């Protein structure tokens, strides 16, 4: 069995049964052969952001020149962190 390791890994790499573990977005192919006959299955990984958490959720600055750092984290439907993270922007 073979695949694109940037999309998914498989273990064990040989045998009648294997498990694919996602690594990144994309499409790969899981292949199997027996006695010179081949079969395959397409595997598509399409992780998308369903929420973005900004921390801290609120801040109050009391004097000119004060600063506050914020961070943002994108998460998917399973609450897993996405490899590609959002950019913080300000809206006034």
N, C-alpha and C positions, 0 to 999 in steps of 0.2 A: 504494500500500500504506500502511496506517496501523495504529497500535498505541498502547497506553498507554505513554508514555515512562518511567513509574515502574516498569514491569515489564520492558520490553525496548525496545531501539532497533533500527531496521532501516537497513541501508545496502547498496546505494543505495536511496533512498526510492521510486524509480520504475524500471521495467524488468521483464523477464520473470523475473529471478532476484534474490533479495535474501538477506542474511544477518541473522539476529536475534542480538543480543547481550544477555544478561540484565543487568538492573540491580537488581531486587529481587523479592521474592516476590509472587505474584499471578497473575492470568489476564488475558490480552489476546487480541486477535484480529488476525490478519494478513489483510488483504483485498486482492483484486486485481480489476480490471475490464478488460473488453475489449469494445468496441463495445456498451456499455450492459448487458452481462451481467456479473454479479459472482460471485465465489467467495471463500471464506474458510477459514481454519484457526485453531483455537484453540491458544494456546500458554500452558502453565501452568509457572510457575517455583516450585519448592518446595524451597528450600535448607533443610536441617535440620542441626543440630549432630550430629556423630558422635564428637567428642572435645573435651575441654577441657584445655588445658595450663596448669598453674599454675607460675609461676616466682618465686623459685627453687624447685626441687623439694623442698628441705629447708633448714632453718636451725637453728642452735644459738645460743641467747642465754645469756650467762654471768652476768648480774647483773640484779637487779630494776631495772625502769625502762628496760632496753634495748628497742629497737624494731626491727622488721623489716617492710619493705614487701613485699607480694606482689601479683602481677598475674595475671589469668586471660584466656585467649583461646580463644574457641570456633571450631572448624574443621569444615568439611563433609567428605564422603567423598573429595573431590578435594584435600584439605588447603588449601582456600581459607578465608580468614578471613570469618566471618559479620559482617554489618552490626550485628546485635544482639549485644552482648557480655554474658557472664555477670556476676553479682555475686559478689564474694568473701564468704564466710561462714566463721565459725570453728566447729570441732567440738572439744570438749574431752572 
